[in-house]
Structure formats: structure tokens, C-alpha cells
Amino acid sequence: MKTGKFYLSIFASIIFGFFCPAVFALDPMGPPATDIEKEQFKIGVDYSHSNMDLELNNGTWIEYLDGIFYDWGEAVDLTLKSLKINRGYANFGYGIVDNCEVFLRL
């Protein structure tokens, strides 16, 4: 029975990941490959810097107060130039098998 709960939690995590906006997936993605071998640990610090332009055209807004729908309307067109984002992370990794790791980034 415990194995069924484990697989259900993995399945729920995967489904949850499919419905998250793509923006949230860009930064937490790890490296394309790793050099950690089986049963090794890795602790480190990661730094991310991005610079982008954002543009909103023909948008709408929805307002909720205390979780209750309040109002909605059309948003004003908006452009943000040179939006800079700096982030720092603590990274913890564990090698499951050679050249494959599971990591947590906080």
C-alpha cells in the first residue's frame, strides 16, 4: 500500500508540473548534465541574472478580495524595458545513479 501512495505522489507532482506556467520552469531547471556519481552529495550556491523586456497587449485584470471575486476589466497596454532580475539559490544534490542526480534549490 505504501508503494501505491509513493507512485500517486509522483504522478500528482508530474500533473501539477504540467499546469504551472512556463515562466516558473525557466529558472529552477538544473544543468543539462551532471558529474555526480552514485550516492554522492553536492552542496552549492547558484546565482541567476536575467535582463528582459516585457510587453502586455490586450490584457484583462481580475480582482479578488479575501478569495471572493470582486471586479474585472481590460488592462492598459504596458511595456517594461530592461527588467533586471537577480536571484541567489542554495543547491543540494544527490546522485541516484552515475551521472544522474536529484536536487533541491531553495
N, C-alpha and C positions, 0 to 999 in steps of 0.2 A: 504494500500500500504506500509506503514511503517513496518508492521509485515512481509511482504514478503522480504523486504530488510534485516531485522534482521535475518530471517531464512537463507537467502542467505549468509550473512556474517558468520554465524555459520557453514554452510555447506562448505564454502570456507576454513575456518580455519581448519576444520577436514581433508579435502582433502589435504591441504598444509602440515599438520602434517604427513600424510601417506608417503609423498615423501621426508621428511627430513631424513638424515642419522640417524641411531640408536644412534650414539655417542652423538648427541645433546640432546637426550631424557634421557640419563642416569643421568645427573647432575641436570636438572631443576625439576625432578619429586619430588613431595612433599611427606609428610609422608603417610603411608598406612591408617591411621585413624586420626581423629581429635576430640578434646574435645570441640570445639566451639559450642555454641548453637545458635539458630536462632537470626539474627540481631545483633550479637556481632562482634566486630572488634578485630583484632590481629595485632600487630606490633612487629617485632623482627629482630634479626640478625642471619644468618646461616653461618656456616663455613664448608667447604668441603676439605678433603685431600685425595689424591689418589697416589698410587705408582704402576707403571706397567712397563712391558717390551713390546716393540713394535717391530715387525718384518715385513719387506717388501720383498717379493719374487716375481720375475717375473712381476714387475710392469712396467707401462708406464708413461710418462710425456707428458703434453700438455702445450704449452706456448702461451699466448695471450698478445699482446701489444695494449693497448688502445682499448680493446674489439674485436680486429681483430686477427684471427688465424695466428700464426707466424711459429711455428715448433712443432714437436713431436718426440718421440724416446723411447727407452727402458731405464728404470731406473736401476741403480745399486742396487743389493741386499743390504739391510741396516738393522741393528739391533740396537735398543736403549735399553740399560739396565738401570733399576731403574729410569725411568722417573717420577719425582715427580711434582704434580700439587696441588697448594693451591689456594682456591677461597673463597671470602667472599661475602655475599649477604645481602641486605636489604629485608625483607619479610613483605608483607602487606596482611592480610587475612580478609575475611568477611563471616560470617555464613549465608548460604542461608536458610537452614533448620537445625534442630538439627543434629549434627554430620556430617555435610556436608558443606564444605567451598570452596570458590573460592579465589585463592591467586595470587599475583604478586610477582615475585622475580627479583630484579634488582642487 
